[in-house]
Amino acid sequence: MQSRKITKKSVVTVDPTDSVVNAARLMAKKSVGSVVIVKNKKPVGILTDRDIVMRVVAKELDFNKTKVENVMTKSIITGKEGQRAAELPR
């Protein structure tokens, strides 16, 4: 299966230094469950609604003060448009 069949064309992104509350508001506005974290035009992580629940809400961290970079998932796999899923690094 090619990656274009399982991915979205437009990706919602935020900066690593954005607050979790700003990222969550953007996720709600765009009706998505995750945002890609971009630094210098390169993806460096992903923040999912589950990350927010497990790493912020469950630990009772301050949404306004907690930076995305402190709770995002850093181990991400990227690929090129048209690349087959089986060809992605593991």
C-alpha positions in Angstrom: 0.0 0.0 0.0 1.3 3.4 -0.9 1.7 6.0 1.9 -0.6 8.5 0.1 -3.5 6.1 0.6 -3.2 6.3 4.4 -2.1 9.9 5.0 -3.6 13.3 4.8 -2.4 15.9 2.2 -2.6 18.9 4.6 -0.9 18.4 7.9 -1.5 20.6 10.9 1.8 21.7 12.5 3.0 23.6 15.6 6.3 24.8 16.9 8.0 22.8 19.7 7.9 25.9 22.0 4.1 26.3 21.6 2.0 25.6 24.7 0.0 22.4 24.9 -3.2 24.5 25.3 -2.5 26.3 22.0 -1.8 22.9 20.3 -5.0 21.4 21.7 -7.1 24.4 20.6 -5.6 24.1 17.1 -6.4 20.4 17.1 -10.0 21.1 18.0 -10.3 23.9 15.4 -9.0 21.7 12.7 -10.8 18.6 14.0 -7.7 16.4 14.1 -6.3 14.0 16.7 -2.7 15.0 16.3 -0.3 17.7 15.2 3.2 17.4 13.7 5.9 19.3 15.5 8.1 21.2 13.1 11.4 23.0 13.8 13.4 24.6 10.9 10.9 23.2 8.4 11.6 19.6 9.5 9.3 17.3 11.5 10.8 16.6 15.0 7.8 15.0 16.7 4.1 14.5 16.9 1.6 15.4 19.6 -1.5 13.3 19.8 -4.7 13.7 21.9 -3.5 10.6 23.8 -0.2 12.3 24.6 -2.1 15.2 26.1 -4.2 12.9 28.2 -1.4 10.6 29.4 1.4 13.2 29.7 -0.4 16.3 30.7 -3.9 15.7 32.1 -3.0 12.5 34.1 0.0 14.2 35.6 -1.9 17.4 36.3 0.5 19.6 34.5 -0.4 23.2 33.6 -1.7 23.3 30.0 -0.7 27.0 29.6 2.9 26.5 30.8 3.7 23.1 29.5 5.5 23.3 26.2 4.8 20.8 23.4 8.4 19.8 23.2 8.3 18.4 26.7 5.4 16.0 26.1 5.5 15.2 22.4 6.4 11.8 20.9 9.9 12.3 19.5 10.4 9.0 17.7 8.7 9.5 14.4 9.0 7.8 11.1 8.8 9.9 7.9 8.5 8.9 4.3 8.1 10.4 0.9 4.9 10.8 -1.1 4.2 7.7 -3.1 6.5 5.5 -1.0 5.1 2.1 -0.1 4.4 1.6 3.6 6.5 -1.6 3.5 9.5 0.6 2.4 9.4 2.8 5.5 12.2 2.4 8.0 11.3 0.4 11.1 
